[in-house]
Amino acid sequence: MELLKKRITENGRALSESVLKVDSFLNHQIDPALINEISSEFCERFSDCSFNKILTIESSGIAPAVMTGLRMGIPVVFAKKAKPSTMTEEFFTAPVHSFTKQKDYDVAIAAKFITKGDRILIIDDFLAHGSASRALIAIAEQGGAKVGGIGIVIEKGFQNGGKLLRELGYRIESLAIIDEMSRDSIVFRD
């Protein structure tokens, strides 16, 4: 997706060879017009599939997931990074490791929102090592749902998450795949 690559190049900043800061348009301040284009691209790429729910993790995956859900006409469920005191009913949980925050945590979703037979599309902002996607897959499986696709805004192709998930048979549609980055340059996969 050329528009996304342009925004990453112009407004993103590689803080190191593995950390990309895109807070001016994706995960702190959100550019609604860009998110609209991202959701349109996800809908086009998954037009051959049938989903009845979108699954993501708070917080940066919510904007692209909600816009995609709006376009597809299906609900969006997001995993919470901390189980709130209001989640008193049965819930599903899975561990996630955040490499940018250097922290492990469990994400949780109320069981009533993931049901047997659901056809799930996972949408998230980044794919690096695949920890978040694997946690969402585990939660979907706990509820008897099937993940039919994973939509990623930015994939760090130089890290192993995408490769591992593809080897497990998951269809991944990444809108921008970065093969290499440094403070001076970002190299995208064609």
C-alpha positions as CSV (number, residue, x, y, z in Angstrom):
1,M,0.0,0.0,0.0
2,E,1.9,3.0,-1.3
3,L,0.1,5.6,0.7
4,L,1.0,3.8,4.0
5,K,4.7,3.4,2.9
6,K,4.8,7.1,2.0
7,R,3.5,8.0,5.5
8,I,6.0,5.7,7.2
9,T,8.9,7.1,5.2
10,E,7.8,10.8,5.7
11,N,6.4,10.7,9.3
12,G,7.8,7.5,10.8
13,R,11.0,7.3,12.6
14,A,13.2,4.3,13.2
15,L,14.5,4.6,16.7
16,S,16.7,1.5,16.2
17,E,17.0,-1.5,13.9
18,S,13.9,-3.0,15.5
19,V,11.7,-0.1,16.8
20,L,9.6,2.1,14.5
21,K,7.8,5.1,15.8
22,V,4.6,5.9,13.9
23,D,2.9,7.9,16.7
24,S,1.9,10.8,14.4
25,F,-0.5,8.8,12.3
26,L,-1.2,5.3,13.7
27,N,-0.7,4.6,17.4
28,H,-0.9,7.8,19.4
29,Q,-2.4,10.4,17.1
30,I,-4.6,8.7,14.4
31,D,-5.1,10.0,10.9
32,P,-8.7,9.0,10.2
33,A,-8.3,9.4,6.4
34,L,-5.3,7.0,6.4
35,I,-7.2,4.6,8.6
36,N,-10.1,4.7,6.2
37,E,-7.8,3.8,3.3
38,I,-6.2,1.0,5.4
39,S,-9.6,-0.4,6.1
40,S,-10.6,-0.3,2.4
41,E,-7.4,-2.2,1.6
42,F,-8.1,-4.9,4.2
43,C,-11.6,-5.3,2.8
44,E,-10.3,-5.6,-0.7
45,R,-7.6,-8.1,0.3
46,F,-10.0,-10.3,2.2
47,S,-13.0,-9.9,-0.2
48,D,-12.8,-13.7,-0.9
49,C,-13.4,-14.5,2.7
50,S,-16.4,-14.5,5.0
51,F,-15.9,-13.3,8.6
52,N,-18.5,-12.5,11.3
53,K,-16.1,-10.9,13.8
54,I,-12.9,-8.9,13.9
55,L,-10.5,-9.5,16.8
56,T,-7.7,-7.1,17.9
57,I,-5.8,-6.1,21.1
58,E,-6.0,-2.7,22.7
59,S,-5.1,-0.1,21.9
60,S,-3.3,0.6,18.6
61,G,-5.2,-2.1,16.7
62,I,-8.6,-0.7,17.6
63,A,-8.7,2.1,15.0
64,P,-7.9,0.0,11.9
65,A,-10.1,-2.9,13.3
66,V,-13.1,-0.6,13.9
67,M,-13.0,1.0,10.5
68,T,-12.6,-2.4,8.8
69,G,-15.5,-3.7,10.9
70,L,-17.6,-0.8,9.8
71,R,-16.9,-1.5,6.2
72,M,-17.5,-5.2,6.6
73,G,-20.6,-4.7,8.7
74,I,-19.3,-6.9,11.5
75,P,-18.5,-6.3,15.2
76,V,-15.1,-5.8,16.6
77,V,-13.9,-7.4,19.8
78,F,-10.7,-6.3,21.5
79,A,-8.6,-8.0,24.0
80,K,-7.9,-6.0,27.1
81,K,-4.4,-5.9,28.4
82,A,-5.6,-6.1,32.0
83,K,-8.7,-7.9,33.2
84,P,-11.0,-5.2,34.5
85,S,-12.9,-5.6,37.7
86,T,-16.1,-5.4,35.7
87,M,-15.2,-8.6,33.8
88,T,-17.0,-10.9,36.3
89,E,-18.2,-13.5,33.9
90,E,-16.2,-16.3,32.2
91,F,-13.4,-15.0,30.1
92,F,-10.6,-16.3,27.8
93,T,-7.0,-15.3,28.4
94,A,-3.6,-15.7,26.7
95,P,-0.1,-14.5,27.4
96,V,1.6,-11.8,25.3
97,H,5.1,-10.4,25.4
98,S,5.6,-6.8,24.3
99,F,9.1,-6.3,23.0
100,T,8.7,-2.5,22.8
101,K,7.6,-2.3,26.5
102,Q,9.7,-5.3,27.6
103,K,6.8,-6.6,29.5
104,D,4.7,-9.8,29.7
105,Y,1.0,-9.6,30.4
106,D,-2.2,-11.6,29.9
107,V,-4.9,-10.3,27.5
108,A,-8.5,-11.1,28.3
109,I,-11.8,-11.2,26.4
110,A,-15.2,-12.0,27.9
111,A,-16.2,-15.5,26.7
112,K,-19.6,-14.3,25.5
113,F,-18.0,-12.4,22.7
114,I,-16.1,-15.4,21.1
115,T,-18.4,-18.3,20.3
116,K,-18.1,-21.6,18.6
117,G,-18.3,-21.3,14.9
118,D,-17.2,-17.6,14.7
119,R,-15.1,-16.8,11.7
120,I,-12.5,-14.4,12.9
121,L,-10.4,-11.8,11.1
122,I,-7.5,-10.5,13.3
123,I,-6.5,-6.9,12.6
124,D,-3.4,-5.3,14.3
125,D,-1.1,-2.4,13.8
126,F,2.2,-4.3,13.9
127,L,3.5,-7.8,13.4
128,A,7.1,-8.4,14.7
129,H,7.6,-11.6,16.7
130,G,3.9,-12.6,16.5
131,S,3.2,-12.7,20.2
132,A,0.0,-10.6,19.9
133,S,-1.4,-12.6,17.0
134,R,-0.6,-15.9,18.6
135,A,-2.5,-14.7,21.8
136,L,-5.5,-13.7,19.7
137,I,-5.5,-17.1,17.9
138,A,-5.3,-18.9,21.3
139,I,-8.3,-16.9,22.6
140,A,-10.3,-17.6,19.4
141,E,-9.5,-21.3,19.8
142,Q,-10.6,-21.3,23.4
143,G,-14.0,-20.1,22.3
144,G,-14.3,-22.6,19.4
145,A,-13.8,-20.0,16.8
146,K,-11.6,-20.2,13.6
147,V,-9.2,-17.5,12.5
148,G,-9.5,-17.2,8.8
149,G,-7.1,-14.3,8.2
150,I,-4.7,-11.8,9.8
151,G,-4.6,-8.2,8.6
152,I,-1.5,-6.3,9.7
153,V,-0.8,-2.6,9.0
154,I,3.0,-2.8,9.3
155,E,5.0,-6.1,9.4
156,K,8.6,-6.2,10.4
157,G,9.7,-8.7,7.9
158,F,13.1,-9.0,9.4
159,Q,11.7,-10.5,12.5
160,N,10.2,-14.0,12.7
161,G,6.5,-13.5,13.5
162,G,5.2,-13.4,10.0
163,K,7.3,-16.4,8.9
164,L,6.1,-18.5,11.9
165,L,2.4,-17.7,11.5
166,R,2.6,-18.4,7.7
167,E,4.3,-21.7,8.4
168,L,1.4,-22.5,10.8
169,G,-0.9,-22.0,7.8
170,Y,-2.4,-18.6,8.6
171,R,-3.2,-16.2,5.8
172,I,-1.5,-12.9,6.5
173,E,-2.1,-9.7,4.6
174,S,0.4,-7.0,5.6
175,L,-0.1,-3.6,4.0
176,A,3.6,-2.6,4.4
177,I,6.4,-5.1,5.1
178,I,9.7,-3.6,6.2
179,D,12.7,-5.8,5.4
180,E,15.3,-3.6,7.0
181,M,15.5,-0.3,8.9
182,S,18.0,1.9,10.6
183,R,17.9,5.5,11.9
184,D,18.7,6.6,8.3
185,S,16.6,4.4,6.1
186,I,13.6,2.1,5.9
187,V,13.6,-0.6,3.2
188,F,10.2,-2.0,2.2
189,R,9.5,-5.4,0.5
190,D,8.1,-5.1,-3.0
